[in-house]
């Protein structure tokens, strides 16, 4: 009766990436597709969100989204 389903960490991290994208899109009032493309273009997903999952996932959604916006803007300025 108490079946516990274990989800691979890769899937958990990818769900977190989706949460980061969606929360950022909501804060910016743009589509998640736009945010995904912007993040992909500067490499935030693979070079920031995934490697820092452990630290980032403990943040509130509000703080996470605000941090993602700041990070995205900074990375875009550098490119």
Secondary structure, DSSP 8 states (H G I E B T S, - for coil): --------HHHHHHHHHHHHHHHHHHHHTS-HHHHHHHHHHHTHIIIIITTTHHHHTTS-HHHHHHHHHHHHHHHHHH-
